Amino acid sequence: MSRAWPVVPLLLLGACSGETTQPQVNLCAERVCAVSGTTCDPADGECKCGAGGALCSGQDLCDAAASTCVSPVCSAGTRWAPGQAIFREVTADWGLEALAVQGTRVAVGDFDGDGRPALFVRAGGNGVDEWDGTRRSWLLRNTGGGFEDVTESSGVRQTRVSTIAVGRPGEVVAFADVDNDGDLDVYTGMTTGVDGALAGETSELMLNDGQGHFQLGPEGSALRRVGEPDIVAGASFVDADRDGNV
C-alpha cells in the first residue's frame, strides 16, 4: 500500500508566507523648504543643503555648491582708513578693453555653474548684435582671471523668426532658475516694433541646458507678449507665493 504524505500544512504555510506591499509615500509632496537653496530629500522628507545633505537651521543660508550651511553674519573684516585703497583698476587685465565691451546695463549671474560670477553687458537701445560688426550686448564667461565673450556661442541671442546671422535685440536681462533644474535661465526683454528682417521677434525666456548653452523657451509663453505692445524698462524674478517657483 502506498503512503500518503501530509501536504496540506505545507500548502497552508506557503499561502501565509506572502508579504504585503505598502504603498510608497511621497514625503516631499507638500514639503516647502524654508531655507533658500535647500531641496527636499524624498528618502526622509528633510530639506537638505547640497549633495552632502547638510541640515540648515531657519537662520542659516545654504551654500549648495559646498553643501554647507552659512550663518548670515558678516565677518569682522579689515577696518578702512582714509587714504587706504580698496579698489584697483583691472579692466584691461581682465580682457574687457580687448573685447571692446561698452554698456549701460549689467546683469551678474553664474550661468555655467562654475562658481564664478559672469557678466551680461548691454548697450542702450534696441539694436541687433552683428557678430562681425557692431555689437550691442556681451555675455561674458568668467574664466577666473579674465572674461571670455560667449554671446554667440551660448545661443542666448538666437532668433526665433529671422534667419539672418545677427543676434536678437533686447536690452533688458534677468537671471533666474525658472524651471527649477539647478541652473540659471535668462529672460531677455525687447521693445516691440522692430522693422525689417527682425519683425516678429519678441522678448524671450531662454532656458539653460546646464552647460551654459541656451535654447528658446516655450513658444506660447506669456512673457513673449505676442501681438501685444511690449515696452520693457526692467525685469526681476521673485517667488511671490512661496511655492518654490519664481
C-alpha positions as CSV (number, residue, x, y, z in Angstrom):
1,M,0.0,0.0,0.0
2,S,1.4,3.4,-0.9
3,R,1.8,6.0,1.8
4,A,0.0,9.5,1.5
5,W,2.2,12.4,2.5
6,P,0.7,15.3,4.6
7,V,0.9,18.1,2.0
8,V,-1.9,20.3,3.4
9,P,0.2,22.0,6.2
10,L,2.9,22.9,3.6
11,L,0.4,24.5,1.3
12,L,-1.0,26.5,4.2
13,L,2.4,27.7,5.1
14,G,3.1,28.8,1.6
15,A,-0.2,30.6,1.5
16,C,0.7,32.5,4.7
17,S,4.2,33.5,3.8
18,G,3.4,36.3,1.3
19,E,4.4,39.9,2.1
20,T,2.0,42.8,1.8
21,T,3.4,45.6,-0.3
22,Q,2.9,49.0,1.3
23,P,2.2,52.0,-1.0
24,Q,5.1,54.4,-1.2
25,V,4.5,57.8,0.3
26,N,5.9,60.9,-1.3
27,L,7.4,62.7,1.7
28,C,8.2,65.8,-0.4
29,A,4.7,66.2,-2.0
30,E,3.7,69.1,0.2
31,R,7.0,70.0,1.7
32,V,8.2,73.6,1.2
33,C,11.8,74.2,2.1
34,A,12.1,77.4,4.1
35,V,15.8,77.8,3.8
36,S,16.8,79.2,0.4
37,G,18.9,76.8,-1.7
38,T,17.8,73.6,0.1
39,T,15.9,70.8,-1.5
40,C,13.6,68.1,-0.1
41,D,15.2,64.6,0.1
42,P,12.5,62.1,-0.8
43,A,14.1,59.4,1.4
44,D,13.2,61.2,4.6
45,G,11.4,64.4,3.7
46,E,14.1,66.6,5.2
47,C,15.2,69.8,3.5
48,K,18.9,69.4,2.8
49,C,21.7,71.6,1.5
50,G,23.6,70.3,-1.5
51,A,24.8,66.9,-2.3
52,G,26.3,66.4,1.2
53,G,22.8,66.7,2.8
54,A,23.6,69.3,5.5
55,L,20.6,70.3,7.6
56,C,20.3,74.1,8.0
57,S,18.5,76.0,10.7
58,G,15.9,78.6,9.9
59,Q,18.5,81.4,10.3
60,D,21.1,79.8,8.0
61,L,21.8,80.2,4.3
62,C,22.6,77.2,2.1
63,D,25.7,77.2,0.0
64,A,24.5,74.3,-2.2
65,A,27.8,74.1,-4.2
66,A,29.7,73.5,-1.0
67,S,27.0,71.6,0.8
68,T,27.4,74.0,3.7
69,C,25.1,75.9,5.9
70,V,26.3,79.5,6.4
71,S,25.4,81.9,9.1
72,P,24.2,85.3,7.6
73,V,26.6,87.3,9.7
74,C,29.4,89.4,8.3
75,S,32.9,88.7,9.4
76,A,35.0,91.3,11.2
77,G,36.9,92.2,8.1
78,T,39.6,94.9,7.9
79,R,38.8,98.4,9.1
80,W,39.2,101.0,6.4
81,A,41.1,104.2,7.0
82,P,41.2,107.4,4.9
83,G,43.7,107.2,2.0
84,Q,43.6,103.4,2.0
85,A,43.0,101.9,-1.5
86,I,40.2,99.3,-1.6
87,F,39.7,99.0,-5.3
88,R,42.1,98.8,-8.2
89,E,41.6,99.2,-12.0
90,V,41.7,95.8,-13.7
91,T,39.5,96.4,-16.8
92,A,42.4,95.8,-19.2
93,D,43.9,92.9,-17.1
94,W,40.5,91.0,-17.3
95,G,40.2,91.4,-21.1
96,L,37.3,93.9,-21.2
97,E,39.2,96.5,-23.2
98,A,40.4,94.0,-25.8
99,L,36.7,92.8,-26.2
100,A,35.6,96.5,-26.7
101,V,32.8,96.0,-24.2
102,Q,30.7,99.1,-23.7
103,G,27.3,99.2,-22.0
104,T,24.9,101.0,-19.7
105,R,23.3,97.9,-18.2
106,V,24.9,95.0,-16.4
107,A,23.5,91.7,-15.0
108,V,25.5,89.3,-13.0
109,G,24.9,85.5,-12.8
110,D,26.8,82.2,-12.7
111,F,25.1,80.8,-15.8
112,D,27.5,77.9,-16.4
113,G,27.7,76.7,-12.8
114,D,31.4,77.0,-12.3
115,G,31.1,79.1,-9.1
116,R,32.3,82.3,-10.7
117,P,30.0,85.3,-11.5
118,A,29.7,86.1,-15.2
119,L,28.5,89.4,-16.7
120,F,25.8,90.2,-19.2
121,V,26.5,93.7,-20.5
122,R,24.1,95.6,-22.8
123,A,24.3,98.9,-24.6
124,G,21.3,101.1,-24.7
125,G,18.7,100.9,-27.4
126,N,17.0,98.1,-29.3
127,G,19.7,97.3,-31.9
128,V,20.9,93.9,-33.0
129,D,24.2,92.2,-32.5
130,E,26.2,92.0,-35.7
131,W,28.7,89.2,-34.9
132,D,31.3,90.6,-37.3
133,G,30.4,94.3,-36.8
134,T,28.5,96.5,-34.4
135,R,27.8,94.8,-31.0
136,R,25.0,95.7,-28.6
137,S,25.5,93.0,-25.9
138,W,28.1,90.7,-24.4
139,L,27.6,87.6,-22.4
140,L,31.0,87.3,-20.7
141,R,32.1,84.0,-19.0
142,N,34.4,84.4,-16.1
143,T,37.5,82.2,-16.5
144,G,38.9,83.1,-13.1
145,G,41.4,85.5,-14.5
146,G,39.5,87.3,-17.2
147,F,36.4,87.3,-19.3
148,E,35.5,85.4,-22.5
149,D,32.9,86.5,-24.9
150,V,30.4,83.7,-25.4
151,T,27.4,85.7,-26.6
152,E,27.1,84.0,-29.9
153,S,28.2,80.5,-29.0
154,S,25.9,80.3,-25.9
155,G,22.8,80.9,-28.1
156,V,21.4,83.5,-25.7
157,R,20.7,85.9,-28.6
158,Q,19.4,83.3,-31.1
159,T,16.3,84.4,-33.2
160,R,13.0,82.7,-33.4
161,V,11.7,84.1,-36.7
162,S,14.6,85.7,-38.5
163,T,17.2,83.6,-40.4
164,I,19.8,86.3,-40.8
165,A,23.0,85.9,-38.9
166,V,22.5,88.5,-36.2
167,G,21.7,88.4,-32.5
168,R,18.1,89.1,-31.4
169,P,17.6,92.6,-29.9
170,G,16.9,93.1,-26.2
171,E,18.5,95.4,-23.6
172,V,16.7,94.1,-20.5
173,V,18.0,90.9,-18.9
174,A,17.1,89.0,-15.7
175,F,18.6,85.7,-14.5
176,A,16.6,83.1,-12.5
177,D,16.2,79.3,-12.3
178,V,12.8,79.4,-13.9
179,D,12.4,75.6,-14.4
180,N,13.9,74.6,-11.1
181,D,16.6,72.4,-12.7
182,G,19.5,73.9,-10.8
183,D,20.9,76.3,-13.4
184,L,20.2,79.9,-14.3
185,D,17.9,80.7,-17.2
186,V,17.6,84.2,-18.5
187,Y,14.8,86.5,-19.6
188,T,15.7,88.8,-22.4
189,G,13.3,91.7,-22.9
190,M,13.0,93.7,-26.1
191,T,10.7,96.6,-27.1
192,T,8.3,95.6,-29.9
193,G,8.1,97.4,-33.2
194,V,11.5,96.3,-34.8
195,D,11.2,96.6,-38.5
196,G,12.7,94.7,-41.4
197,A,14.1,91.2,-41.2
198,L,13.7,91.1,-37.4
199,A,10.0,91.9,-37.4
200,G,8.2,89.3,-35.4
201,E,11.0,88.8,-32.8
202,T,9.8,89.3,-29.2
203,S,11.1,89.1,-25.7
204,E,12.1,85.6,-24.9
205,L,12.7,83.2,-22.0
206,M,16.0,81.4,-22.7
207,L,16.4,78.0,-21.0
208,N,19.8,76.8,-19.8
209,D,20.8,73.2,-20.7
210,G,23.0,73.0,-17.6
211,Q,26.2,73.5,-19.6
212,G,25.8,77.3,-20.2
213,H,24.0,77.0,-23.5
214,F,20.6,78.4,-24.1
215,Q,17.5,77.4,-26.1
216,L,14.4,79.3,-26.8
217,G,11.7,78.8,-24.2
218,P,8.1,77.8,-24.9
219,E,6.6,79.4,-28.0
220,G,3.3,80.1,-26.1
221,S,5.0,81.7,-23.1
222,A,3.1,84.8,-21.8
223,L,6.5,86.5,-21.4
224,R,6.7,86.9,-25.2
225,R,3.6,89.1,-25.3
226,V,3.0,88.1,-29.0
227,G,0.6,90.6,-30.6
228,E,0.7,93.0,-27.7
229,P,2.7,96.2,-27.0
230,D,5.9,95.3,-25.1
231,I,8.0,98.2,-23.8
232,V,10.4,96.7,-21.4
233,A,12.2,99.0,-18.9
234,G,13.3,96.4,-16.4
235,A,12.6,92.9,-15.1
236,S,13.2,90.8,-12.0
237,F,12.1,87.4,-10.7
238,V,10.6,86.7,-7.3
239,D,8.8,83.7,-5.6
240,A,5.7,85.8,-4.7
241,D,3.6,82.9,-3.3
242,R,6.5,81.0,-1.8
243,D,5.7,77.8,-3.7
244,G,9.2,77.3,-4.9
245,N,8.6,78.7,-8.3
246,V,9.7,82.2,-9.4
